[in-house]
Amino acid sequence: MSQLAAIVSGILEIPLNEVNDDVRPATVASWTSLRHVQLMAAVEESYGIKLAARELRTTRSVGKLRELLRTKGIEI
């Protein structure tokens, strides 16, 4: 999960060692709506994928983001 963790850490401005599947807006104050958009855009760019609008809206934790990437054929 290191590439994803680095993306999450950088966008949300949290220490890398604090990034885990339970990180979500309710547990990290810096996960705002703007940062959510930035996070999803960074994931799309880093992994060379395009996320559907519904995926962008419903992916609200690092764990869900990892699951989503797996459905796109990306192993984390």
N, CA, C and O atoms as a GROMACS GRO file, in nm:
protein
  304
    1MET      N    1   0.083  -0.120   0.000
    1MET     CA    2   0.000   0.000   0.000
    1MET      C    3   0.087   0.125   0.000
    1MET      O    4   0.035   0.235   0.022
    2SER      N    5   0.214   0.114  -0.023
    2SER     CA    6   0.303   0.228  -0.005
    2SER      C    7   0.276   0.345  -0.100
    2SER      O    8   0.279   0.460  -0.056
    3GLN      N    9   0.249   0.320  -0.228
    3GLN     CA   10   0.222   0.431  -0.320
    3GLN      C   11   0.092   0.500  -0.280
    3GLN      O   12   0.085   0.623  -0.274
    4LEU      N   13  -0.010   0.422  -0.252
    4LEU     CA   14  -0.138   0.480  -0.210
    4LEU      C   15  -0.122   0.554  -0.077
    4LEU      O   16  -0.174   0.664  -0.060
    5ALA      N   17  -0.049   0.494   0.015
    5ALA     CA   18  -0.028   0.558   0.146
    5ALA      C   19   0.045   0.691   0.129
    5ALA      O   20   0.013   0.789   0.197
    6ALA      N   21   0.142   0.695   0.039
    6ALA     CA   22   0.215   0.819   0.015
    6ALA      C   23   0.123   0.927  -0.043
    6ALA      O   24   0.134   1.044  -0.007
    7ILE      N   25   0.035   0.887  -0.132
    7ILE     CA   26  -0.061   0.982  -0.190
    7ILE      C   27  -0.152   1.037  -0.080
    7ILE      O   28  -0.170   1.158  -0.068
    8VAL      N   29  -0.210   0.946  -0.001
    8VAL     CA   30  -0.301   0.987   0.106
    8VAL      C   31  -0.229   1.077   0.207
    8VAL      O   32  -0.281   1.181   0.247
    9SER      N   33  -0.109   1.036   0.246
    9SER     CA   34  -0.031   1.114   0.341
    9SER      C   35  -0.004   1.255   0.289
    9SER      O   36  -0.018   1.353   0.362
   10GLY      N   37   0.034   1.264   0.163
   10GLY     CA   38   0.065   1.395   0.105
   10GLY      C   39  -0.056   1.486   0.091
   10GLY      O   40  -0.049   1.604   0.125
   11ILE      N   41  -0.165   1.430   0.042
   11ILE     CA   42  -0.286   1.512   0.021
   11ILE      C   43  -0.350   1.553   0.154
   11ILE      O   44  -0.390   1.668   0.171
   12LEU      N   45  -0.359   1.458   0.246
   12LEU     CA   46  -0.426   1.487   0.373
   12LEU      C   47  -0.332   1.548   0.478
   12LEU      O   48  -0.375   1.588   0.586
   13GLU      N   49  -0.203   1.553   0.442
   13GLU     CA   50  -0.103   1.609   0.533
   13GLU      C   51  -0.103   1.539   0.668
   13GLU      O   52  -0.108   1.604   0.773
   14ILE      N   53  -0.098   1.406   0.664
   14ILE     CA   54  -0.087   1.326   0.786
   14ILE      C   55   0.038   1.240   0.773
   14ILE      O   56   0.082   1.210   0.662
   15PRO      N   57   0.096   1.199   0.886
   15PRO     CA   58   0.214   1.114   0.880
   15PRO      C   59   0.187   0.983   0.806
   15PRO      O   60   0.079   0.925   0.820
   16LEU      N   61   0.284   0.937   0.731
   16LEU     CA   62   0.270   0.815   0.653
   16LEU      C   63   0.232   0.696   0.742
   16LEU      O   64   0.153   0.611   0.701
   17ASN      N   65   0.289   0.691   0.861
   17ASN     CA   66   0.261   0.577   0.951
   17ASN      C   67   0.120   0.580   1.009
   17ASN      O   68   0.078   0.484   1.074
   18GLU      N   69   0.046   0.687   0.986
   18GLU     CA   70  -0.093   0.695   1.033
   18GLU      C   71  -0.194   0.655   0.925
   18GLU      O   72  -0.314   0.649   0.952
   19VAL      N   73  -0.146   0.629   0.805
   19VAL     CA   74  -0.234   0.591   0.695
   19VAL      C   75  -0.268   0.443   0.707
   19VAL      O   76  -0.179   0.358   0.704
   20ASN      N   77  -0.397   0.413   0.721
   20ASN     CA   78  -0.444   0.275   0.726
   20ASN      C   79  -0.585   0.271   0.667
   20ASN      O   80  -0.641   0.375   0.631
   21ASP      N   81  -0.641   0.152   0.658
   21ASP     CA   82  -0.773   0.136   0.595
   21ASP      C   83  -0.884   0.212   0.665
   21ASP      O   84  -0.987   0.240   0.604
   22ASP      N   85  -0.866   0.246   0.792
   22ASP     CA   86  -0.971   0.315   0.867
   22ASP      C   87  -0.969   0.466   0.852
   22ASP      O   88  -1.057   0.535   0.905
   23VAL      N   89  -0.870   0.520   0.780
   23VAL     CA   90  -0.864   0.664   0.759
   23VAL      C   91  -0.982   0.705   0.671
   23VAL      O   92  -1.002   0.650   0.562
   24ARG      N   93  -1.059   0.801   0.720
   24ARG     CA   94  -1.180   0.850   0.652
   24ARG      C   95  -1.210   0.991   0.701
   24ARG      O   96  -1.149   1.037   0.798
   25PRO      N   97  -1.302   1.060   0.638
   25PRO     CA   98  -1.333   1.196   0.681
   25PRO      C   99  -1.369   1.208   0.830
   25PRO      O  100  -1.337   1.309   0.893
   26ALA      N  101  -1.434   1.109   0.885
   26ALA     CA  102  -1.475   1.115   1.025
   26ALA      C  103  -1.357   1.099   1.122
   26ALA      O  104  -1.367   1.136   1.239
   27THR      N  105  -1.245   1.044   1.073
   27THR     CA  106  -1.130   1.020   1.162
   27THR      C  107  -1.014   1.114   1.136
   27THR      O  108  -0.921   1.121   1.217
   28VAL      N  109  -1.017   1.185   1.025
   28VAL     CA  110  -0.908   1.276   0.990
   28VAL      C  111  -0.969   1.412   0.952
   28VAL      O  112  -1.035   1.425   0.849
   29ALA      N  113  -0.945   1.511   1.035
   29ALA     CA  114  -1.006   1.643   1.015
   29ALA      C  115  -0.967   1.707   0.882
   29ALA      O  116  -1.043   1.785   0.826
   30SER      N  117  -0.848   1.674   0.833
   30SER     CA  118  -0.803   1.737   0.708
   30SER      C  119  -0.869   1.678   0.584
   30SER      O  120  -0.850   1.730   0.474
   31TRP      N  121  -0.946   1.569   0.600
   31TRP     CA  122  -1.016   1.509   0.484
   31TRP      C  123  -1.144   1.589   0.459
   31TRP      O  124  -1.252   1.550   0.503
   32THR      N  125  -1.128   1.699   0.391
   32THR     CA  126  -1.240   1.786   0.356
   32THR      C  127  -1.291   1.750   0.217
   32THR      O  128  -1.233   1.665   0.150
   33SER      N  129  -1.396   1.815   0.174
   33SER     CA  130  -1.448   1.788   0.039
   33SER      C  131  -1.346   1.826  -0.068
   33SER      O  132  -1.332   1.755  -0.168
   34LEU      N  133  -1.276   1.935  -0.048
   34LEU     CA  134  -1.173   1.976  -0.144
   34LEU      C  135  -1.059   1.874  -0.147
   34LEU      O  136  -1.012   1.835  -0.255
   35ARG      N  137  -1.015   1.832  -0.031
   35ARG     CA  138  -0.907   1.732  -0.027
   35ARG      C  139  -0.952   1.598  -0.084
   35ARG      O  140  -0.871   1.524  -0.139
   36HIS      N  141  -1.079   1.568  -0.072
   36HIS     CA  142  -1.131   1.444  -0.130
   36HIS      C  143  -1.115   1.449  -0.282
   36HIS      O  144  -1.070   1.352  -0.344
   37VAL      N  145  -1.152   1.560  -0.341
   37VAL     CA  146  -1.138   1.576  -0.486
   37VAL      C  147  -0.990   1.568  -0.526
   37VAL      O  148  -0.955   1.503  -0.624
   38GLN      N  149  -0.904   1.634  -0.449
   38GLN     CA  150  -0.760   1.629  -0.477
   38GLN      C  151  -0.706   1.487  -0.464
   38GLN      O  152  -0.623   1.444  -0.545
   39LEU      N  153  -0.752   1.415  -0.365
   39LEU     CA  154  -0.708   1.277  -0.343
   39LEU      C  155  -0.749   1.188  -0.459
   39LEU      O  156  -0.668   1.112  -0.511
   40MET      N  157  -0.874   1.198  -0.500
   40MET     CA  158  -0.922   1.115  -0.611
   40MET      C  159  -0.849   1.149  -0.741
   40MET      O  160  -0.816   1.060  -0.819
   41ALA      N  161  -0.824   1.277  -0.765
   41ALA     CA  162  -0.751   1.318  -0.886
   41ALA      C  163  -0.609   1.264  -0.883
   41ALA      O  164  -0.557   1.220  -0.986
   42ALA      N  165  -0.545   1.268  -0.767
   42ALA     CA  166  -0.409   1.216  -0.755
   42ALA      C  167  -0.405   1.065  -0.777
   42ALA      O  168  -0.311   1.014  -0.838
   43VAL      N  169  -0.505   0.995  -0.727
   43VAL     CA  170  -0.513   0.850  -0.748
   43VAL      C  171  -0.533   0.820  -0.896
   43VAL      O  172  -0.466   0.731  -0.951
   44GLU      N  173  -0.622   0.892  -0.961
   44GLU     CA  174  -0.643   0.871  -1.105
   44GLU      C  175  -0.513   0.892  -1.182
   44GLU      O  176  -0.477   0.811  -1.269
   45GLU      N  177  -0.444   0.998  -1.152
   45GLU     CA  178  -0.320   1.030  -1.224
   45GLU      C  179  -0.210   0.928  -1.194
   45GLU      O  180  -0.141   0.883  -1.285
   46SER      N  181  -0.194   0.893  -1.069
   46SER     CA  182  -0.087   0.802  -1.029
   46SER      C  183  -0.104   0.662  -1.085
   46SER      O  184  -0.007   0.596  -1.121
   47TYR      N  185  -0.229   0.616  -1.091
   47TYR     CA  186  -0.256   0.480  -1.137
   47TYR      C  187  -0.304   0.472  -1.281
   47TYR      O  188  -0.328   0.363  -1.332
   48GLY      N  189  -0.317   0.587  -1.347
   48GLY     CA  190  -0.357   0.590  -1.487
   48GLY      C  191  -0.497   0.536  -1.511
   48GLY      O  192  -0.521   0.463  -1.608
   49ILE      N  193  -0.588   0.571  -1.422
   49ILE     CA  194  -0.726   0.524  -1.433
   49ILE      C  195  -0.820   0.644  -1.434
   49ILE      O  196  -0.782   0.756  -1.403
   50LYS      N  197  -0.944   0.617  -1.469
   50LYS     CA  198  -1.050   0.718  -1.463
   50LYS      C  199  -1.161   0.662  -1.374
   50LYS      O  200  -1.211   0.552  -1.398
   51LEU      N  201  -1.198   0.736  -1.273
   51LEU     CA  202  -1.303   0.693  -1.182
   51LEU      C  203  -1.436   0.756  -1.224
   51LEU      O  204  -1.442   0.872  -1.264
   52ALA      N  205  -1.541   0.678  -1.213
   52ALA     CA  206  -1.676   0.726  -1.243
   52ALA      C  207  -1.722   0.821  -1.132
   52ALA      O  208  -1.673   0.815  -1.019
   53ALA      N  209  -1.814   0.908  -1.165
   53ALA     CA  210  -1.865   1.005  -1.068
   53ALA      C  211  -1.917   0.935  -0.942
   53ALA      O  212  -1.894   0.982  -0.831
   54ARG      N  213  -1.985   0.824  -0.959
   54ARG     CA  214  -2.039   0.751  -0.844
   54ARG      C  215  -1.925   0.698  -0.756
   54ARG      O  216  -1.934   0.701  -0.633
   55GLU      N  217  -1.819   0.649  -0.819
   55GLU     CA  218  -1.704   0.600  -0.744
   55GLU      C  219  -1.638   0.713  -0.666
   55GLU      O  220  -1.595   0.695  -0.552
   56LEU      N  221  -1.630   0.829  -0.728
   56LEU     CA  222  -1.572   0.945  -0.661
   56LEU      C  223  -1.652   0.984  -0.537
   56LEU      O  224  -1.595   1.020  -0.434
   57ARG      N  225  -1.784   0.977  -0.548
   57ARG     CA  226  -1.872   1.017  -0.437
   57ARG      C  227  -1.874   0.915  -0.324
   57ARG      O  228  -1.882   0.954  -0.208
   58THR      N  229  -1.866   0.787  -0.356
   58THR     CA  230  -1.889   0.683  -0.255
   58THR      C  231  -1.763   0.627  -0.190
   58THR      O  232  -1.772   0.553  -0.091
   59THR      N  233  -1.648   0.661  -0.242
   59THR     CA  234  -1.523   0.609  -0.185
   59THR      C  235  -1.479   0.703  -0.074
   59THR      O  236  -1.418   0.806  -0.100
   60ARG      N  237  -1.510   0.665   0.050
   60ARG     CA  238  -1.489   0.756   0.162
   60ARG      C  239  -1.398   0.701   0.271
   60ARG      O  240  -1.409   0.740   0.387
   61SER      N  241  -1.308   0.611   0.235
   61SER     CA  242  -1.205   0.565   0.329
   61SER      C  243  -1.090   0.507   0.249
   61SER      O  244  -1.106   0.473   0.132
   62VAL      N  245  -0.976   0.495   0.312
   62VAL     CA  246  -0.861   0.435   0.244
   62VAL      C  247  -0.890   0.289   0.212
   62VAL      O  248  -0.851   0.240   0.106
   63GLY      N  249  -0.958   0.220   0.302
   63GLY     CA  250  -0.993   0.080   0.276
   63GLY      C  251  -1.083   0.066   0.154
   63GLY      O  252  -1.061  -0.023   0.072
   64LYS      N  253  -1.183   0.152   0.142
   64LYS     CA  254  -1.273   0.148   0.025
   64LYS      C  255  -1.197   0.187  -0.102
   64LYS      O  256  -1.224   0.134  -0.210
   65LEU      N  257  -1.102   0.277  -0.089
   65LEU     CA  258  -1.022   0.316  -0.204
   65LEU      C  259  -0.935   0.199  -0.251
   65LEU      O  260  -0.922   0.176  -0.372
   66ARG      N  261  -0.877   0.126  -0.158
   66ARG     CA  262  -0.799   0.007  -0.195
   66ARG      C  263  -0.888  -0.097  -0.264
   66ARG      O  264  -0.847  -0.156  -0.365
   67GLU      N  265  -1.007  -0.119  -0.211
   67GLU     CA  266  -1.102  -0.213  -0.274
   67GLU      C  267  -1.136  -0.169  -0.416
   67GLU      O  268  -1.140  -0.251  -0.508
   68LEU      N  269  -1.160  -0.041  -0.434
   68LEU     CA  270  -1.194   0.014  -0.565
   68LEU      C  271  -1.078  -0.010  -0.663
   68LEU      O  272  -1.101  -0.050  -0.777
   69LEU      N  273  -0.957   0.016  -0.619
   69LEU     CA  274  -0.841  -0.005  -0.706
   69LEU      C  275  -0.828  -0.152  -0.745
   69LEU      O  276  -0.792  -0.184  -0.859
   70ARG      N  277  -0.856  -0.241  -0.652
   70ARG     CA  278  -0.852  -0.384  -0.685
   70ARG      C  279  -0.954  -0.419  -0.795
   70ARG      O  280  -0.925  -0.500  -0.882
   71THR      N  281  -1.071  -0.358  -0.790
   71THR     CA  282  -1.172  -0.386  -0.894
   71THR      C  283  -1.126  -0.336  -1.031
   71THR      O  284  -1.175  -0.382  -1.134
   72LYS      N  285  -1.031  -0.244  -1.030
   72LYS     CA  286  -0.975  -0.190  -1.155
   72LYS      C  287  -0.851  -0.269  -1.198
   72LYS      O  288  -0.783  -0.232  -1.294
   73GLY      N  289  -0.822  -0.378  -1.125
   73GLY     CA  290  -0.707  -0.462  -1.160
   73GLY      C  291  -0.575  -0.414  -1.104
   73GLY      O  292  -0.469  -0.456  -1.149
   74ILE      N  293  -0.580  -0.326  -1.004
   74ILE     CA  294  -0.459  -0.274  -0.942
   74ILE      C  295  -0.444  -0.336  -0.804
   74ILE      O  296  -0.528  -0.315  -0.717
   75GLU      N  297  -0.337  -0.412  -0.785
   75GLU     CA  298  -0.312  -0.472  -0.654
   75GLU      C  299  -0.230  -0.377  -0.569
   75GLU      O  300  -0.129  -0.324  -0.613
   76ILE      N  301  -0.274  -0.357  -0.449
   76ILE     CA  302  -0.205  -0.267  -0.357
   76ILE      C  303  -0.149  -0.349  -0.243
   76ILE      O  304  -0.086  -0.294  -0.152
   0.00000   0.00000   0.00000
